[in-house]
């Protein structure tokens, strides 16, 4: 993971739109969209060359990276609206934690 990636509003909206085209449920339930994205990571990770331990280490690194991006994004959302970049068009609501960290219950706000 040495190359720097660039996220743009267009890229994020296109990804979300592609998933929504496949399954309209993501338009109302962001958690479903997140589950699709996680499943895609798992699916492609299965092709990672190396041992199972190597693949699991990669998945741990990707999870940590996702957490860092989420933390950065959450911090930027706390800044005044004038300082925020363009918002990605996602479903409105909140995710209610469950006993299973990979599953949540999405409730509209």
PEBEL-V648070 format. One line per field, one symbol per residue. ss: DSSP state (A for helix, B for strand, O for the rest). burial: + if it has 9 or more other ideal C-beta (glycine too) atoms within 8 Angstrom, else -. A space follows every 10 residues. Layout:
ss: ???
burial: ???
This chain:
ss: OOOOOOOOAA AAAAAAAAAA AAOAAAAOOA AAAAAAAAAA AAAAAOOOOO OAAAAAAAAA AAAAAAAAAA AAAAAAAOOO AAAOOOOOOO OOOBBBBOOO OOOBBBBOO
burial: --------+- -++-++--++ -----+--++ +++-++++-- ++--+----- ---++--++- ++--+---+- -----+---- ---+------ +-+-+----- -----+---
